[in-house]
Amino acid sequence: MKDKSFIDTNILVYCYSSTEPAKKEIAIKVSNPNNVYLSTQVLKEFVNVLSKKFKFSWKSISKAIDEVESNFLIFINHPNTIKNACDIADKYQYSYYDSLIIASALEAGCTTLYTEDLQHKQLIEGKLRIVNPFIA
């Protein structure tokens, strides 16, 4: 069985960006395999970026959500995820929201978290490797 991976908001946003074609190509590549998760938090942040930064219409945002939903597995954050995020924030000294991404990835059973925001190659809880796909 193929390992599961998780993408952070920035990776998803690069998939839709036209301003950084090199990063877009890499983001699409790491987002393309089967078993790729993102969380409801990532989806909410994605909508916010499309609306505020890229000025997408609400209709276009809705279409993008449909596309994301059909191409990725969506992990729903629950109260236990939030408590786990608090433990991760305390242990690893990441912000709460970064810790919530990590907690979601762990609970989804992922082995890789693709992001450009966290410590590249760090292993979390002996299970989840943080990977910045833009570092050669």
C-alpha positions as CSV (number, residue, x, y, z in Angstrom):
1,M,0.0,0.0,0.0
2,K,1.3,3.5,-0.9
3,D,2.2,5.8,2.0
4,K,-0.3,8.6,2.8
5,S,0.8,12.2,2.5
6,F,-0.8,15.4,3.7
7,I,-0.5,18.9,2.1
8,D,-0.5,22.2,3.9
9,T,-2.4,25.2,2.6
10,N,0.6,26.7,0.8
11,I,1.0,23.6,-1.3
12,L,-2.6,23.7,-2.3
13,V,-2.5,27.4,-3.1
14,Y,0.5,26.9,-5.4
15,C,-1.5,24.4,-7.4
16,Y,-3.9,27.3,-8.3
17,S,-1.3,30.1,-8.6
18,S,-0.1,31.5,-11.8
19,T,2.5,33.8,-10.2
20,E,5.1,31.1,-9.4
21,P,5.1,28.5,-12.2
22,A,8.0,26.5,-10.9
23,K,6.4,26.1,-7.5
24,K,3.1,25.3,-9.1
25,E,4.7,22.5,-11.1
26,I,6.3,21.0,-7.9
27,A,3.1,21.5,-5.9
28,I,1.0,19.7,-8.5
29,K,3.6,16.9,-8.6
30,V,3.5,16.2,-4.8
31,S,-0.3,16.6,-4.7
32,N,-0.9,14.2,-7.6
33,P,-0.3,10.7,-6.1
34,N,-3.1,8.7,-4.5
35,N,-3.6,8.9,-0.8
36,V,-3.1,12.6,-0.4
37,Y,-5.0,14.3,2.4
38,L,-5.8,17.8,3.5
39,S,-7.9,18.9,6.4
40,T,-11.0,21.1,6.8
41,Q,-8.6,23.7,8.2
42,V,-6.5,23.7,5.0
43,L,-9.7,24.0,2.9
44,K,-10.9,27.0,5.0
45,E,-7.5,28.7,4.6
46,F,-7.5,27.9,0.9
47,V,-10.9,29.7,0.4
48,N,-9.6,32.7,2.3
49,V,-6.5,33.0,0.1
50,L,-8.4,32.6,-3.1
51,S,-10.9,35.3,-2.0
52,K,-8.5,37.8,-0.5
53,K,-5.2,37.4,-2.3
54,F,-6.3,36.1,-5.8
55,K,-9.7,37.9,-5.8
56,F,-11.5,34.8,-7.1
57,S,-15.2,35.1,-7.4
58,W,-17.3,33.1,-5.0
59,K,-18.5,31.0,-7.9
60,S,-14.9,30.2,-8.9
61,I,-14.1,29.4,-5.3
62,S,-17.0,27.0,-5.1
63,K,-15.7,25.3,-8.3
64,A,-12.2,25.0,-6.8
65,I,-13.7,23.4,-3.7
66,D,-15.5,20.9,-5.8
67,E,-12.2,20.1,-7.6
68,V,-10.3,19.8,-4.4
69,E,-12.9,17.6,-2.9
70,S,-12.8,15.2,-5.9
71,N,-9.0,15.0,-5.9
72,F,-8.1,14.8,-2.3
73,L,-9.1,12.9,0.9
74,I,-10.5,15.4,3.4
75,F,-9.7,14.9,7.0
76,I,-12.3,16.5,9.4
77,N,-10.9,18.1,12.5
78,H,-12.6,16.9,15.7
79,P,-12.2,17.9,19.3
80,N,-9.6,15.2,19.9
81,T,-7.6,16.7,16.9
82,I,-7.6,20.0,18.6
83,K,-6.4,18.5,21.9
84,N,-3.7,16.7,20.1
85,A,-2.6,19.9,18.4
86,C,-2.2,21.5,21.9
87,D,0.1,18.7,22.9
88,I,2.1,19.0,19.7
89,A,2.4,22.8,20.1
90,D,3.7,22.3,23.7
91,K,6.1,19.5,22.7
92,Y,7.5,20.9,19.4
93,Q,6.9,24.7,19.9
94,Y,5.0,25.2,16.7
95,S,2.1,27.6,16.5
96,Y,-1.3,26.2,17.3
97,Y,-2.5,26.3,13.7
98,D,0.7,24.6,12.4
99,S,0.3,22.0,15.2
100,L,-3.3,21.5,14.1
101,I,-2.1,20.6,10.6
102,I,0.4,18.2,12.1
103,A,-2.2,16.6,14.4
104,S,-4.5,16.2,11.4
105,A,-1.8,14.5,9.3
106,L,-0.9,12.2,12.2
107,E,-4.6,11.2,12.8
108,A,-5.1,10.6,9.1
109,G,-2.1,8.1,9.2
110,C,0.1,10.1,6.9
111,T,3.9,9.6,6.8
112,T,4.7,12.8,4.9
113,L,3.6,16.4,5.4
114,Y,4.4,18.7,2.5
115,T,4.8,22.3,3.5
116,E,7.2,25.2,3.1
117,D,6.4,26.6,6.6
118,L,7.9,24.0,9.0
119,Q,11.3,22.5,9.7
120,H,12.3,20.5,6.6
121,K,13.0,16.8,7.3
122,Q,11.9,16.9,10.9
123,L,10.3,13.7,12.1
124,I,7.2,14.2,14.3
125,E,6.2,11.5,16.8
126,G,8.5,9.0,15.0
127,K,5.8,8.8,12.3
128,L,5.4,12.0,10.2
129,R,8.2,13.5,8.1
130,I,7.9,17.2,7.3
131,V,9.1,17.9,3.7
132,N,9.6,21.2,2.0
133,P,9.2,20.1,-1.7
134,F,10.8,23.3,-2.9
135,I,14.2,22.5,-1.3
136,A,16.4,20.7,-3.8
